[in-house]
């Protein structure tokens, strides 16, 4: 028995709850409860597809609780599950707000059932309550976006341009990945002719991307706007709409670079978006279940943090890029991505 598993069993005993219900650490049959956002949001829907299909492949039972990106709603779901006393072998936890949801995470951890955090990197507050993390590398995808923008800027310089102003359509600034992303992006464009002149985190989704871009355009039009970076393609899609309505020709007047691969593939095909990074929610779901399987088998993980791939995608490799899933199958970009990319 591993040291970590022994500690978990000791915690369960000390709490006086015993190994009740389905709590077990046998790999041949596992039970999982996942707390995450709504399946109706394209990225989350593809993540749920990944965890459900891979769990079925492994013979695990999984129950998914969705919330509408509302931490209070998720907290209530956690309370209901704990009150019912039907504990799984593993909790999968994708918080809507990692800081506000810390109380729920602590409550899950106190049961002695291990918790796997999804999508938002562990921080100093929650690290002790989880056994691992599965999801994207915020730094890598933002860095790749910065390198793509540098490449686009080099092409503009060759045409006779000089310095270029950049607007950023970011995650909400309270979101866990914001700081990592903006710092990595800044590092990637350092020493280039690119300068950030505006950064807004209006919220997730196309509608918020549109609102944020409209505000930035109004505040910065007189300075000259040459590039826009979207930390999420769905946000960027709304932003591109706002730029076009403001009279800009995307791909000529303004160059757009995004991340996450959940916007509109057609924007890249038409040259309105220079590129994105391929962050696959399907990969994310598959990886989560792979980590659950390893933990149930051994009581520990070879790697505490497991990242999904985040390669750069431009028109040059849009039709040829393919990645192998954690189920061993080879997937094309339409299967890996979400929204207008892959359904």
C-alpha positions as CSV (number, residue, x, y, z in Angstrom):
1,X,0.0,0.0,0.0
2,X,1.4,3.4,-1.0
3,X,2.2,6.1,1.6
4,X,-0.4,8.5,0.1
5,X,-3.2,5.8,0.1
6,X,-2.3,5.0,3.7
7,X,-2.7,8.6,4.7
8,X,-6.1,8.8,3.0
9,X,-7.3,5.7,4.7
10,X,-6.0,7.0,8.0
11,X,-7.9,10.3,7.4
12,X,-11.1,8.4,6.7
13,X,-10.8,6.5,9.9
14,X,-9.9,9.6,12.0
15,X,-13.0,11.3,10.7
16,X,-15.1,8.4,11.8
17,X,-16.9,7.9,8.5
18,X,-15.5,4.6,7.6
19,X,-15.3,3.1,4.1
20,X,-19.0,3.5,3.5
21,X,-21.1,3.2,0.3
22,X,-19.0,2.7,-2.8
23,X,-15.7,4.0,-1.4
24,X,-13.0,1.6,-2.6
25,X,-9.6,1.8,-4.2
26,X,-10.1,-1.1,-6.5
27,X,-9.2,-0.4,-10.2
28,X,-11.5,-3.0,-11.6
29,X,-14.6,-1.1,-10.8
30,X,-14.5,2.6,-9.9
31,X,-17.2,5.2,-9.2
32,X,-16.7,8.9,-10.1
33,X,-18.6,12.1,-9.5
34,X,-17.7,15.1,-11.6
35,X,-18.6,18.7,-10.8
36,X,-18.3,20.9,-13.8
37,X,-20.0,23.6,-16.0
38,X,-22.9,23.1,-18.4
39,X,-22.9,20.6,-21.3
40,X,-24.6,23.2,-23.3
41,X,-21.4,25.2,-23.5
42,X,-19.4,23.7,-26.3
43,X,-16.1,23.3,-24.5
44,X,-17.6,21.7,-21.4
45,X,-19.8,19.5,-23.5
46,X,-16.8,18.0,-25.3
47,X,-15.1,17.6,-21.9
48,X,-18.1,15.7,-20.6
49,X,-18.0,13.5,-23.7
50,X,-14.3,12.7,-23.0
51,X,-14.9,11.7,-19.4
52,X,-18.0,9.7,-20.1
53,X,-16.7,7.8,-23.0
54,X,-13.3,7.0,-21.4
55,X,-15.0,6.0,-18.1
56,X,-17.2,3.6,-20.0
57,X,-14.2,2.2,-21.8
58,X,-12.5,1.6,-18.4
59,X,-15.7,0.1,-16.8
60,X,-16.1,3.0,-14.4
61,X,-19.5,4.4,-13.3
62,X,-19.6,8.2,-13.6
63,X,-22.2,10.8,-12.5
64,X,-21.9,14.4,-13.8
65,X,-23.3,17.4,-11.9
66,X,-23.5,20.5,-14.2
67,X,-23.7,24.1,-13.1
68,X,-24.3,27.3,-15.1
69,X,-20.8,28.7,-14.4
70,X,-22.2,29.6,-10.9
71,X,-20.1,28.6,-7.9
72,X,-23.1,29.0,-5.5
73,X,-25.0,26.4,-7.6
74,X,-22.0,24.1,-7.6
75,X,-21.6,24.5,-3.8
76,X,-25.2,23.4,-3.4
77,X,-24.6,20.3,-5.5
78,X,-21.6,19.4,-3.4
79,X,-23.7,19.8,-0.2
80,X,-26.4,17.5,-1.7
81,X,-24.0,14.8,-2.6
82,X,-22.3,14.8,0.8
83,X,-25.6,14.9,2.6
84,X,-26.7,11.8,0.7
85,X,-23.7,9.9,1.9
86,X,-23.2,8.0,-1.4
87,X,-19.5,8.7,-1.8
88,X,-17.6,7.7,-5.0
89,X,-14.0,6.5,-5.3
90,X,-12.9,9.8,-6.8
91,X,-14.3,13.4,-7.2
92,X,-13.5,15.3,-10.3
93,X,-13.7,19.0,-9.5
94,X,-13.8,21.8,-12.1
95,X,-14.7,24.9,-10.0
96,X,-16.5,27.9,-11.5
97,X,-14.5,30.1,-9.1
98,X,-11.6,28.3,-7.4
99,X,-11.4,30.9,-4.6
100,X,-15.1,31.1,-3.8
101,X,-15.4,27.3,-4.1
102,X,-12.6,26.5,-1.6
103,X,-15.1,25.7,1.1
104,X,-16.7,23.0,-1.1
105,X,-13.2,21.6,-2.0
106,X,-12.4,21.3,1.7
107,X,-15.7,19.5,2.4
108,X,-15.0,17.1,-0.4
109,X,-11.5,16.4,0.9
110,X,-12.7,15.8,4.4
111,X,-14.6,12.7,3.3
112,X,-11.3,11.0,2.5
113,X,-12.2,10.6,-1.1
114,X,-9.4,11.9,-3.4
115,X,-10.2,15.0,-5.5
116,X,-8.9,15.6,-9.1
117,X,-8.9,19.3,-10.1
118,X,-9.6,20.2,-13.7
119,X,-8.7,23.0,-16.1
120,X,-7.5,25.6,-13.5
121,X,-4.0,25.0,-12.1
122,X,-3.6,24.3,-8.4
123,X,-2.9,27.3,-6.3
124,X,-1.5,27.7,-2.8
125,X,-5.0,27.6,-1.2
126,X,-6.3,24.4,-2.8
127,X,-3.1,22.4,-3.4
128,X,-3.3,20.4,-0.2
129,X,-6.9,19.2,-0.9
130,X,-6.3,17.6,-4.3
131,X,-4.4,14.6,-5.5
132,X,-3.7,16.0,-9.0
133,X,-4.5,18.3,-11.9
134,X,-5.6,17.5,-15.5
135,X,-5.9,20.2,-18.1
136,X,-4.2,22.8,-20.3
137,X,-0.9,24.5,-19.8
138,X,-1.9,28.2,-19.6
139,X,1.6,29.4,-20.0
140,X,2.3,27.2,-23.1
141,X,-0.8,28.2,-25.0
142,X,-0.3,31.9,-24.2
143,X,3.3,31.7,-25.2
144,X,2.4,30.0,-28.5
145,X,-0.1,32.7,-29.1
146,X,2.6,35.3,-28.5
147,X,4.9,33.6,-30.9
148,X,2.2,33.4,-33.6
149,X,1.6,37.2,-33.2
150,X,5.4,37.8,-33.5
151,X,5.3,35.9,-36.7
152,X,2.4,37.9,-38.0
153,X,4.1,41.1,-36.9
154,X,7.3,40.1,-38.8
155,X,5.3,39.8,-42.0
156,X,3.8,43.3,-41.4
157,X,7.2,44.7,-40.8
158,X,8.4,43.2,-44.1
159,X,5.5,45.2,-45.8
160,X,6.8,48.4,-44.3
161,X,5.1,48.6,-40.9
162,X,6.7,49.9,-37.7
163,X,5.5,49.5,-34.1
164,X,2.2,47.7,-33.5
165,X,-0.5,48.3,-30.8
166,X,-2.2,45.2,-29.3
167,X,-5.5,44.9,-27.5
168,X,-6.1,41.9,-25.3
169,X,-9.6,40.2,-24.8
170,X,-8.8,38.3,-21.7
171,X,-10.4,35.9,-19.2
172,X,-12.0,37.7,-16.3
173,X,-9.0,39.0,-14.4
174,X,-10.1,37.0,-11.3
175,X,-9.9,33.7,-13.2
176,X,-7.1,31.4,-12.2
177,X,-5.5,31.2,-15.7
178,X,-5.4,35.0,-16.3
179,X,-2.2,35.9,-14.6
180,X,-0.3,32.9,-16.0
181,X,-1.6,33.6,-19.5
182,X,-0.9,37.4,-19.6
183,X,2.6,37.0,-18.1
184,X,3.5,34.2,-20.6
185,X,2.1,36.3,-23.5
186,X,4.1,39.3,-22.4
187,X,7.2,37.3,-22.2
188,X,6.7,35.9,-25.7
189,X,6.3,39.3,-27.3
190,X,9.0,41.0,-25.3
191,X,11.6,42.7,-27.5
192,X,9.2,42.8,-30.5
193,X,7.5,45.7,-32.1
194,X,4.3,44.7,-30.3
195,X,2.9,46.8,-27.4
196,X,-0.2,46.1,-25.4
197,X,-2.3,49.2,-25.0
198,X,-5.5,47.7,-23.6
199,X,-6.6,44.6,-21.7
200,X,-10.2,43.8,-20.7
201,X,-11.8,40.7,-19.1
202,X,-15.5,41.3,-19.7
203,X,-16.4,37.6,-19.2
204,X,-16.6,34.3,-21.1
205,X,-18.4,33.7,-24.4
206,X,-18.9,35.5,-27.6
207,X,-21.3,38.1,-26.2
208,X,-18.8,39.2,-23.6
209,X,-16.0,39.2,-26.2
210,X,-18.1,41.6,-28.3
211,X,-18.8,43.9,-25.4
212,X,-15.1,44.0,-24.3
213,X,-13.8,44.6,-27.8
214,X,-16.4,47.4,-28.3
215,X,-15.1,49.2,-25.2
216,X,-11.5,48.8,-26.1
217,X,-12.0,50.0,-29.6
218,X,-13.8,53.1,-28.4
219,X,-11.0,53.9,-25.9
220,X,-8.1,53.2,-28.3
221,X,-9.2,53.9,-31.8
222,X,-7.3,57.2,-32.0
223,X,-4.0,55.5,-30.9
224,X,-4.2,53.0,-33.8
225,X,-5.1,49.3,-33.3
226,X,-3.1,46.7,-35.2
227,X,-3.4,43.3,-33.3
228,X,-5.9,41.7,-31.0
229,X,-5.1,38.7,-28.7
230,X,-8.0,36.6,-27.4
231,X,-7.3,34.3,-24.4
232,X,-10.2,32.2,-25.6
233,X,-11.4,31.8,-29.2
234,X,-15.1,32.2,-28.2
235,X,-14.3,35.5,-26.7
236,X,-12.2,36.4,-29.7
237,X,-15.0,35.5,-32.1
238,X,-17.3,38.1,-30.5
239,X,-14.4,40.6,-30.6
240,X,-13.9,40.1,-34.3
241,X,-17.5,40.8,-34.9
242,X,-17.1,44.1,-32.9
243,X,-14.1,45.1,-35.0
244,X,-15.9,44.4,-38.2
245,X,-18.9,46.4,-37.2
246,X,-16.5,49.3,-36.3
247,X,-15.2,49.2,-39.9
248,X,-11.9,47.3,-39.5
249,X,-10.9,44.7,-42.1
250,X,-9.8,41.7,-40.1
251,X,-6.6,40.2,-41.5
252,X,-5.6,43.5,-43.0
253,X,-6.3,46.4,-40.6
254,X,-6.2,44.2,-37.5
255,X,-4.6,40.8,-37.0
256,X,-6.3,38.4,-34.6
257,X,-4.6,35.6,-32.6
258,X,-6.5,33.3,-30.2
259,X,-6.2,30.3,-28.0
260,X,-8.3,27.2,-26.9
261,X,-9.7,26.2,-30.4
262,X,-13.3,26.8,-29.5
263,X,-14.2,29.7,-31.8
264,X,-15.0,29.6,-35.5
265,X,-12.7,27.6,-37.7
266,X,-14.0,29.5,-40.7
267,X,-12.3,32.7,-39.4
268,X,-8.9,31.2,-39.9
269,X,-9.9,29.7,-43.3
270,X,-11.0,33.2,-44.4
271,X,-7.9,34.9,-43.0
272,X,-9.8,36.9,-40.4
273,X,-8.0,35.1,-37.6
274,X,-4.2,34.4,-38.0
275,X,-4.1,31.4,-35.7
276,X,-5.0,29.7,-32.4
277,X,-3.6,27.0,-30.0
278,X,-5.2,23.6,-30.1
279,X,-6.5,23.0,-26.6
280,X,-8.8,20.0,-26.7
281,X,-11.6,19.5,-24.2
282,X,-11.9,15.9,-25.4
283,X,-8.2,15.3,-24.5
284,X,-8.9,17.0,-21.1
285,X,-11.7,14.5,-20.3
286,X,-9.7,11.5,-21.5
287,X,-6.7,12.6,-19.4
288,X,-8.8,13.0,-16.3
289,X,-10.0,9.4,-16.4
290,X,-6.6,8.1,-17.2
291,X,-5.3,9.8,-14.1
292,X,-8.2,8.4,-12.0
293,X,-7.4,4.9,-13.3
294,X,-3.7,5.3,-12.3
295,X,-4.6,6.6,-8.9
296,X,-7.1,3.9,-8.1
297,X,-4.5,1.3,-9.2
298,X,-1.6,2.6,-7.2
299,X,-2.8,5.2,-4.7
300,X,-0.5,7.8,-6.3
301,X,0.4,9.5,-9.6
302,X,3.6,9.5,-11.6
303,X,3.0,13.2,-12.2
304,X,0.9,15.4,-9.9
305,X,0.2,17.8,-12.8
306,X,-0.7,16.4,-16.2
307,X,-1.1,18.8,-19.2
308,X,-2.9,18.3,-22.5
309,X,-1.0,19.3,-25.7
310,X,-1.4,22.9,-26.8
311,X,0.2,23.2,-30.3
312,X,-0.1,26.3,-32.5
313,X,-2.5,26.1,-35.4
314,X,-2.5,28.4,-38.4
315,X,-3.8,28.2,-42.0
316,X,-0.6,26.4,-42.9
317,X,-1.4,23.3,-40.8
318,X,-5.2,23.7,-40.2
319,X,-6.2,20.7,-42.3
320,X,-3.3,18.4,-41.4
321,X,-2.8,18.8,-37.6
322,X,-3.7,15.6,-35.7
323,X,-3.1,14.4,-32.1
324,X,-3.3,11.0,-30.5
325,X,-5.9,10.9,-27.7
326,X,-5.4,9.3,-24.3
327,X,-7.4,6.4,-25.6
328,X,-4.7,5.7,-28.2
329,X,-6.8,6.9,-31.2
330,X,-5.7,9.5,-33.6
331,X,-8.0,12.5,-33.8
332,X,-8.2,15.4,-36.4
333,X,-8.8,18.9,-35.4
334,X,-12.6,18.9,-35.8
335,X,-12.9,16.0,-33.4
336,X,-10.5,17.5,-30.8
337,X,-12.0,21.0,-30.7
338,X,-15.5,22.3,-29.9
339,X,-18.1,24.8,-30.9
340,X,-18.0,25.7,-34.6
341,X,-14.8,23.7,-34.8
342,X,-16.0,20.2,-33.9
343,X,-19.7,20.3,-32.8
